[in-house]
Amino acid sequence: LAEFYFDFHDIPGLTLTNGCMAASGSLVRWFAAEFGGGRSLAELDAEAAATPVGSGGIVTLPYALGEKTPIFDLEARAVFAGVMLHHTRGHLYRSVLEAVSYGFAHHVDLLRAHGRPVRRILAADGGSRSALWMQMTADVLGEPLQVVTGTAASALGVAFVAGMSVGLFRDWNEIERFAVRGPRYEPDAVAHQRYASGYAIYRDLYLRLRTLFPELRKLEGV
């Protein structure tokens, strides 16, 4: 499992296999700030929803800050591949969302390849508020996706750990009392097959370009 980080789990005696992409939400925010024309993320979602699965043939690599897991490549760069003059901002924005979902799929595939079963998929905070992105991710993964609602689900976890440490709770499963289930997204079989083709290109595109990324870095100072 060299493609992941390993952390001590909050529950004593356990460890956590941890994936961490360098740019996901930050890539979305960058696109919105630079190319969104002042539109909200919800408005950009609407533009992306009007474009087809696969972003009209655009496949994006999301490595705008290099990449941590699962490739550990500081030289990696973001790439928009397949762009043509008929493409719109909606196509490009959708391709950014798809790229992050492909990144999730890359992690899940590697976990399974190492014999680590993925039993359920949860999403919280940030992008989980986007119905488009959550459905897209379920379709890419081919698995149901459950949203945990609340404005600060991550903070809830931290608060619960603190409560356990001072004896406010007796069992780790008590957090279920506070975790509120939101929408559940079921994968669409047709969309999943379309995304399988895009995901294969996503994986291959990095392998084909990775030797060029150090050369691109050299141009940054020109």
C-alpha positions as a Markdown table, in Angstrom:
| # | Residue | x | y | z |
|---|---|---|---|---|
| 1 | Leu | 0.0 | 0.0 | 0.0 |
| 2 | Ala | 2.8 | 2.4 | -0.9 |
| 3 | Glu | 0.2 | 4.6 | -2.7 |
| 4 | Phe | -1.4 | 5.7 | 0.6 |
| 5 | Tyr | -0.6 | 7.4 | 3.9 |
| 6 | Phe | -1.1 | 5.5 | 7.2 |
| 7 | Asp | -2.3 | 7.2 | 10.3 |
| 8 | Phe | -3.1 | 6.1 | 13.8 |
| 9 | His | -6.9 | 5.7 | 14.1 |
| 10 | Asp | -8.9 | 7.5 | 16.8 |
| 11 | Ile | -10.0 | 4.1 | 18.0 |
| 12 | Pro | -7.0 | 2.6 | 19.9 |
| 13 | Gly | -5.3 | -0.3 | 18.2 |
| 14 | Leu | -6.5 | 0.6 | 14.7 |
| 15 | Thr | -4.8 | 2.3 | 11.8 |
| 16 | Leu | -6.3 | 4.4 | 9.0 |
| 17 | Thr | -5.4 | 3.9 | 5.3 |
| 18 | Asn | -5.5 | 7.5 | 4.2 |
| 19 | Gly | -5.7 | 9.0 | 0.7 |
| 20 | Cys | -5.2 | 12.7 | 0.2 |
| 21 | Met | -5.4 | 14.5 | -3.2 |
| 22 | Ala | -3.5 | 17.7 | -3.3 |
| 23 | Ala | -6.1 | 19.7 | -5.2 |
| 24 | Ser | -9.8 | 18.8 | -5.4 |
| 25 | Gly | -12.0 | 21.5 | -3.8 |
| 26 | Ser | -9.2 | 24.0 | -4.3 |
| 27 | Leu | -9.2 | 23.2 | -8.1 |
| 28 | Val | -12.9 | 23.8 | -8.3 |
| 29 | Arg | -12.6 | 27.1 | -6.5 |
| 30 | Trp | -9.7 | 28.1 | -8.7 |
| 31 | Phe | -11.7 | 27.4 | -11.8 |
| 32 | Ala | -14.7 | 29.4 | -10.4 |
| 33 | Ala | -12.5 | 32.3 | -9.5 |
| 34 | Glu | -10.6 | 32.5 | -12.8 |
| 35 | Phe | -13.2 | 31.5 | -15.3 |
| 36 | Gly | -16.5 | 31.6 | -13.6 |
| 37 | Gly | -17.3 | 35.2 | -14.5 |
| 38 | Gly | -18.7 | 35.9 | -11.0 |
| 39 | Arg | -21.1 | 33.0 | -11.1 |
| 40 | Ser | -21.8 | 30.9 | -8.0 |
| 41 | Leu | -20.8 | 27.2 | -7.8 |
| 42 | Ala | -24.5 | 26.4 | -8.1 |
| 43 | Glu | -24.7 | 28.4 | -11.4 |
| 44 | Leu | -21.6 | 26.6 | -12.7 |
| 45 | Asp | -23.2 | 23.3 | -11.7 |
| 46 | Ala | -26.2 | 24.2 | -13.8 |
| 47 | Glu | -24.0 | 24.9 | -16.8 |
| 48 | Ala | -22.1 | 21.6 | -16.3 |
| 49 | Ala | -25.4 | 19.7 | -15.9 |
| 50 | Ala | -26.4 | 20.9 | -19.4 |
| 51 | Thr | -23.4 | 19.1 | -20.9 |
| 52 | Pro | -23.1 | 15.3 | -21.4 |
| 53 | Val | -21.4 | 12.6 | -19.3 |
| 54 | Gly | -17.8 | 12.7 | -20.3 |
| 55 | Ser | -17.7 | 16.5 | -20.8 |
| 56 | Gly | -18.0 | 16.2 | -24.6 |
| 57 | Gly | -14.6 | 14.4 | -24.9 |
| 58 | Ile | -12.6 | 16.5 | -22.4 |
| 59 | Val | -10.5 | 14.6 | -19.9 |
| 60 | Thr | -8.8 | 16.6 | -17.2 |
| 61 | Leu | -5.9 | 15.7 | -14.9 |
| 62 | Pro | -6.5 | 17.5 | -11.5 |
| 63 | Tyr | -2.8 | 17.8 | -10.5 |
| 64 | Ala | -2.8 | 21.6 | -10.1 |
| 65 | Leu | -0.6 | 21.3 | -7.0 |
| 66 | Gly | 1.4 | 18.3 | -8.1 |
| 67 | Glu | -0.2 | 15.2 | -6.5 |
| 68 | Lys | 0.0 | 13.4 | -3.2 |
| 69 | Thr | -1.8 | 10.0 | -3.2 |
| 70 | Pro | -1.9 | 7.8 | -5.1 |
| 71 | Ile | 0.9 | 8.8 | -7.4 |
| 72 | Phe | 3.1 | 10.9 | -5.1 |
| 73 | Asp | 4.4 | 13.1 | -8.0 |
| 74 | Leu | 5.3 | 16.7 | -7.1 |
| 75 | Glu | 6.1 | 17.3 | -10.8 |
| 76 | Ala | 2.6 | 16.4 | -12.0 |
| 77 | Arg | 0.6 | 19.2 | -13.6 |
| 78 | Ala | -3.1 | 19.8 | -14.4 |
| 79 | Val | -4.1 | 19.1 | -18.0 |
| 80 | Phe | -7.2 | 19.8 | -20.0 |
| 81 | Ala | -7.1 | 17.2 | -22.8 |
| 82 | Gly | -9.4 | 17.1 | -25.8 |
| 83 | Val | -10.5 | 20.8 | -25.8 |
| 84 | Met | -12.0 | 22.1 | -29.1 |
| 85 | Leu | -13.6 | 25.3 | -30.1 |
| 86 | His | -17.2 | 24.1 | -29.7 |
| 87 | His | -16.6 | 23.4 | -26.0 |
| 88 | Thr | -18.1 | 25.7 | -23.4 |
| 89 | Arg | -17.3 | 26.7 | -19.9 |
| 90 | Gly | -19.8 | 24.1 | -18.8 |
| 91 | His | -17.9 | 21.4 | -20.5 |
| 92 | Leu | -14.6 | 22.5 | -18.9 |
| 93 | Tyr | -16.2 | 22.8 | -15.4 |
| 94 | Arg | -17.8 | 19.4 | -15.7 |
| 95 | Ser | -14.5 | 18.0 | -16.7 |
| 96 | Val | -12.9 | 19.4 | -13.5 |
| 97 | Leu | -15.6 | 17.7 | -11.4 |
| 98 | Glu | -15.2 | 14.5 | -13.3 |
| 99 | Ala | -11.4 | 14.6 | -12.8 |
| 100 | Val | -11.8 | 14.7 | -9.0 |
| 101 | Ser | -14.2 | 11.8 | -9.2 |
| 102 | Tyr | -11.8 | 9.9 | -11.3 |
| 103 | Gly | -9.2 | 10.6 | -8.7 |
| 104 | Phe | -11.5 | 9.0 | -6.0 |
| 105 | Ala | -12.0 | 6.0 | -8.3 |
| 106 | His | -8.2 | 5.6 | -8.6 |
| 107 | His | -7.9 | 5.4 | -4.8 |
| 108 | Val | -10.8 | 2.9 | -4.6 |
| 109 | Asp | -9.3 | 0.7 | -7.3 |
| 110 | Leu | -6.0 | 0.5 | -5.6 |
| 111 | Leu | -7.5 | -0.3 | -2.2 |
| 112 | Arg | -9.4 | -3.2 | -3.8 |
| 113 | Ala | -6.3 | -4.3 | -5.7 |
| 114 | His | -4.5 | -4.6 | -2.3 |
| 115 | Gly | -7.4 | -6.6 | -0.9 |
| 116 | Arg | -9.0 | -3.8 | 1.1 |
| 117 | Pro | -12.7 | -4.0 | 0.5 |
| 118 | Val | -14.7 | -0.8 | 0.2 |
| 119 | Arg | -18.0 | -1.5 | 2.0 |
| 120 | Arg | -19.7 | 1.9 | 1.9 |
| 121 | Ile | -18.9 | 5.4 | 0.5 |
| 122 | Leu | -19.8 | 8.5 | 2.4 |
| 123 | Ala | -19.4 | 12.2 | 1.5 |
| 124 | Ala | -19.5 | 15.2 | 3.9 |
| 125 | Asp | -18.9 | 18.9 | 3.8 |
| 126 | Gly | -17.8 | 21.0 | 0.8 |
| 127 | Gly | -18.6 | 19.3 | -2.5 |
| 128 | Ser | -21.2 | 17.0 | -0.9 |
| 129 | Arg | -23.7 | 19.9 | -1.3 |
| 130 | Ser | -23.5 | 19.5 | -5.0 |
| 131 | Ala | -26.1 | 17.0 | -6.2 |
| 132 | Leu | -24.5 | 17.0 | -9.7 |
| 133 | Trp | -21.1 | 16.1 | -8.3 |
| 134 | Met | -22.4 | 13.5 | -5.9 |
| 135 | Gln | -24.4 | 11.7 | -8.6 |
| 136 | Met | -21.4 | 12.0 | -10.9 |
| 137 | Thr | -19.2 | 10.4 | -8.3 |
| 138 | Ala | -21.6 | 7.5 | -7.7 |
| 139 | Asp | -21.8 | 7.0 | -11.4 |
| 140 | Val | -18.0 | 7.0 | -11.8 |
| 141 | Leu | -17.5 | 4.6 | -8.9 |
| 142 | Gly | -20.5 | 2.4 | -9.8 |
| 143 | Glu | -21.4 | 2.4 | -6.1 |
| 144 | Pro | -24.1 | 4.0 | -3.9 |
| 145 | Leu | -22.9 | 7.2 | -2.2 |
| 146 | Gln | -24.4 | 8.4 | 1.1 |
| 147 | Val | -24.2 | 12.1 | 2.1 |
| 148 | Val | -23.7 | 13.0 | 5.7 |
| 149 | Thr | -25.4 | 16.4 | 6.1 |
| 150 | Gly | -24.5 | 19.3 | 8.4 |
| 151 | Thr | -22.4 | 22.4 | 7.9 |
| 152 | Ala | -19.3 | 21.0 | 9.6 |
| 153 | Ala | -19.3 | 17.2 | 9.6 |
| 154 | Ser | -15.6 | 17.1 | 10.0 |
| 155 | Ala | -15.8 | 19.4 | 13.1 |
| 156 | Leu | -18.5 | 17.0 | 14.5 |
| 157 | Gly | -15.9 | 14.1 | 14.3 |
| 158 | Val | -13.3 | 16.2 | 16.2 |
| 159 | Ala | -15.8 | 17.2 | 18.8 |
| 160 | Phe | -16.9 | 13.6 | 19.3 |
| 161 | Val | -13.3 | 12.4 | 19.7 |
| 162 | Ala | -12.8 | 15.1 | 22.4 |
| 163 | Gly | -16.0 | 13.9 | 24.1 |
| 164 | Met | -14.7 | 10.3 | 24.1 |
| 165 | Ser | -11.4 | 11.5 | 25.7 |
| 166 | Val | -13.2 | 13.1 | 28.6 |
| 167 | Gly | -15.7 | 10.4 | 29.1 |
| 168 | Leu | -18.9 | 12.0 | 27.7 |
| 169 | Phe | -19.4 | 9.0 | 25.6 |
| 170 | Arg | -18.7 | 5.3 | 26.2 |
| 171 | Asp | -18.8 | 3.8 | 22.7 |
| 172 | Trp | -17.4 | 5.0 | 19.4 |
| 173 | Asn | -20.7 | 4.0 | 17.7 |
| 174 | Glu | -22.5 | 6.7 | 19.7 |
| 175 | Ile | -21.5 | 9.2 | 17.0 |
| 176 | Glu | -24.4 | 7.7 | 15.0 |
| 177 | Arg | -26.7 | 9.8 | 17.2 |
| 178 | Phe | -25.3 | 13.0 | 15.7 |
| 179 | Ala | -24.5 | 12.0 | 12.1 |
| 180 | Val | -27.5 | 13.0 | 10.1 |
| 181 | Arg | -28.0 | 11.1 | 6.8 |
| 182 | Gly | -28.7 | 13.2 | 3.8 |
| 183 | Pro | -29.4 | 12.2 | 0.2 |
| 184 | Arg | -28.3 | 8.8 | -1.1 |
| 185 | Tyr | -27.1 | 8.6 | -4.7 |
| 186 | Glu | -27.5 | 5.4 | -6.7 |
| 187 | Pro | -25.2 | 4.8 | -9.7 |
| 188 | Asp | -26.7 | 4.9 | -13.2 |
| 189 | Ala | -25.5 | 1.9 | -15.2 |
| 190 | Val | -25.3 | 3.7 | -18.5 |
| 191 | Ala | -23.4 | 6.6 | -17.1 |
| 192 | His | -21.0 | 4.2 | -15.3 |
| 193 | Gln | -20.1 | 2.6 | -18.6 |
| 194 | Arg | -19.5 | 6.0 | -20.2 |
| 195 | Tyr | -17.4 | 7.0 | -17.3 |
| 196 | Ala | -15.4 | 3.8 | -17.4 |
| 197 | Ser | -14.1 | 4.9 | -20.8 |
| 198 | Gly | -13.2 | 8.4 | -19.5 |
| 199 | Tyr | -11.5 | 6.9 | -16.5 |
| 200 | Ala | -9.3 | 4.6 | -18.6 |
| 201 | Ile | -8.1 | 7.7 | -20.5 |
| 202 | Tyr | -7.6 | 9.6 | -17.3 |
| 203 | Arg | -5.3 | 6.8 | -16.0 |
| 204 | Asp | -3.4 | 6.5 | -19.3 |
| 205 | Leu | -3.1 | 10.2 | -19.8 |
| 206 | Tyr | -0.9 | 10.7 | -16.7 |
| 207 | Leu | 1.3 | 7.7 | -17.7 |
| 208 | Arg | 1.9 | 9.2 | -21.1 |
| 209 | Leu | 2.6 | 12.7 | -19.9 |
| 210 | Arg | 4.5 | 12.2 | -16.7 |
| 211 | Thr | 7.9 | 12.3 | -18.3 |
| 212 | Leu | 7.0 | 15.8 | -19.8 |
| 213 | Phe | 6.0 | 17.3 | -16.5 |
| 214 | Pro | 9.6 | 18.0 | -15.3 |
| 215 | Glu | 10.2 | 19.7 | -18.7 |
| 216 | Leu | 7.1 | 21.9 | -18.2 |
| 217 | Arg | 8.4 | 22.9 | -14.8 |
| 218 | Lys | 11.6 | 24.2 | -16.3 |
| 219 | Leu | 9.5 | 26.5 | -18.5 |
| 220 | Glu | 7.9 | 28.1 | -15.4 |
| 221 | Gly | 10.9 | 30.3 | -14.8 |
| 222 | Val | 11.3 | 31.4 | -18.4 |
